[in-house]
Amino acid sequence: MTTPTTHGTPANTTGPAPVLIRLGDVLARTGIPQSTLYARMKAVTFPLCVKLSARSVAWVAAEIDAWIDARMAERPAPLAA
């Protein structure tokens, strides 16, 4: 079930609120440098951040985890011994 917000876009009210993580946590989880993270965001090859205020952003933890899972799925299969 969705309800409209004050900005006219629907808000999800059926599940738990998404967990947001800050830049330091994103860098620690992914292991990529900050400059690479922002370059990948610009190229739309990394999840985009959510603006919290004029000088504060965060990322949806589930989107970061999905991005990491996708990178792991791209690995070649291990060689049989």
N, C-alpha and C positions, 0 to 999 in steps of 0.2 A: 504494500500500500504506500502511495506517495502523497505528500501534501505539498502545496505550493509554498515557496519561501517568499520573502518580501521582494525578491528580485525577479520573480516570475519563473524561476527554474524549480523543478520538483526536487524535494529532499527525500531521501530514502529513510523511511521510518520503520522498516520491517526487520532490520538486523542491527547488530552492534555497530557502534561508531567505528570508523577505520582508525587504526593506530597510526599516528604520525611520528616520524623520526626526523631528527635534525641532521645537519650536514656532517658533523663529526661521526655520527652513527652510520650514515650512508657510506662515508669514506672507509670506515672500519669494516663494514660488512662486505664491500665490494673490492677493496684493496686497490682501487684506482686513484690516481692523483686528482685533486680538485679541478685543475685545468682541463684534464681529460673528461671528467664528469660534465662540466659545463659545455665542452665542445660536443660531446655526444648528445646532450640535451638540445643544443642548437641544431644538430643534424637529425633530431628526433629518433635517435637510436638508444635512448635511455629515458626512463620515466621522467616526466616533467614534475617540477615542484609545485606545491600549493602555497600561494602567498597568504601568510597569516596576518601581516601588517605591512606598513611601509618599508620596514627594514628586516623583516623576518619571514623565512620560508621553511617548509618542511616537506617531506616526501611520505607517500603512503607506503607503510612497511610491506604490505602484501604485494605491491607493485615492484618494489625492490627485490623481494624474495623471488617473485616470478621471473624477473630479469636474470637473477643469479641462476635459477633453475634452467632457464633457456640456454645460458652460456654453458652450463654443465652438460646439457643434452647435446650440445654441438661437439663435444669431445669425441675423438675417435675411440672405437672399442679397443679394449686392451688386447694385446697379442697373446695368443694361446701359448702356453709353455710346453 
